[in-house]
Each structure stands twice: as C-alpha cells, then as structure tokens.
Amino acid sequence: MKTDDRRLKYIKLPNTYVQSNGYKPQPLDLSNIILSTKMDELIELLAENTHNVWAAARIKDGFTYGVSD
C-alpha cells in the first residue's frame, strides 16, 4: 500500500485525554502547512472577530473585568 505524503496526519493525544463533556479532540498536525500573507491576515481578522463576539457575550451576561465588590 502506498502512502500519500500530502495527507494530513493526526497529532497523537494520550488515551486519557478527554474534555469534561466527554469529547476527545483529534487535532491535525498543520506544522508543514505554509499560508500566504493574505491568509495570515484573514486568520488574524477572524481571531479578533471571534474574540470580540465572545467578549460581547460575556459583557451581556454581566461579566466585568477585575475584582468586583
């Protein structure tokens, strides 16, 4: 059987690695993937947007930064 070197490989996690909800992720090894500058910019914009959406939801839930009395 011939292996396809272009296929992505999974990162091996310990068998005991399970999240609290029972989900066991299967991350892909993306260390050999090279992205263009435009893709890097897009990733940064998407990450910032995801954070802003998350933060807005926390604020809506009454979360405030720092110690509250």
C-alpha positions as CSV (number, residue, x, y, z in Angstrom):
1,M,0.0,0.0,0.0
2,K,1.4,3.4,-1.0
3,T,1.1,6.3,1.5
4,D,0.1,9.7,0.3
5,D,2.5,12.2,1.8
6,R,0.1,15.0,1.1
7,R,-2.5,13.7,3.6
8,L,-2.6,15.5,6.9
9,K,-1.7,13.4,10.0
10,Y,-3.4,13.5,13.4
11,I,-1.5,14.6,16.5
12,K,-1.5,11.7,18.9
13,L,-3.1,12.6,22.3
14,P,-2.9,10.3,25.3
15,N,-5.8,7.9,25.6
16,T,-6.7,9.6,28.9
17,Y,-7.1,13.0,27.3
18,V,-10.9,13.7,27.3
19,Q,-12.6,17.0,27.8
20,S,-15.1,17.4,30.7
21,N,-18.0,17.0,28.3
22,G,-16.6,13.6,27.1
23,Y,-15.3,14.9,23.8
24,K,-11.9,13.7,22.7
25,P,-10.4,16.1,20.1
26,Q,-8.4,14.8,17.2
27,P,-6.1,17.7,16.2
28,L,-4.4,17.7,12.8
29,D,-0.7,18.3,12.5
30,L,-0.5,21.5,10.5
31,S,3.2,22.2,11.1
32,N,4.1,21.7,7.4
33,I,1.3,24.0,6.1
34,I,2.6,27.3,4.8
35,L,0.0,30.1,4.4
36,S,0.2,33.2,2.2
37,T,0.4,36.6,3.8
38,K,-3.3,37.2,2.8
39,M,-4.3,34.1,4.6
40,D,-2.4,35.1,7.7
41,E,-4.2,38.5,7.7
42,L,-7.5,36.7,7.3
43,I,-6.7,34.4,10.2
44,E,-5.9,37.4,12.4
45,L,-9.1,39.2,11.5
46,L,-11.2,36.1,12.1
47,A,-9.5,35.5,15.5
48,E,-10.1,39.2,16.5
49,N,-13.7,38.9,15.5
50,T,-14.2,35.7,17.4
51,H,-12.7,37.3,20.5
52,N,-15.0,40.3,20.1
53,V,-18.1,38.2,19.8
54,W,-17.1,36.2,22.8
55,A,-16.3,39.3,24.9
56,A,-19.6,41.0,23.9
57,A,-21.5,37.8,25.1
58,R,-19.6,37.9,28.4
59,I,-20.5,41.6,28.9
60,K,-24.1,40.9,28.0
61,D,-24.0,38.1,30.7
62,G,-22.9,40.7,33.3
63,F,-19.2,39.9,33.3
64,T,-16.9,42.8,34.3
65,Y,-13.1,42.8,34.2
66,G,-11.3,42.8,37.5
67,V,-12.4,42.4,41.1
68,S,-16.0,43.4,41.8
69,D,-17.4,44.0,45.2
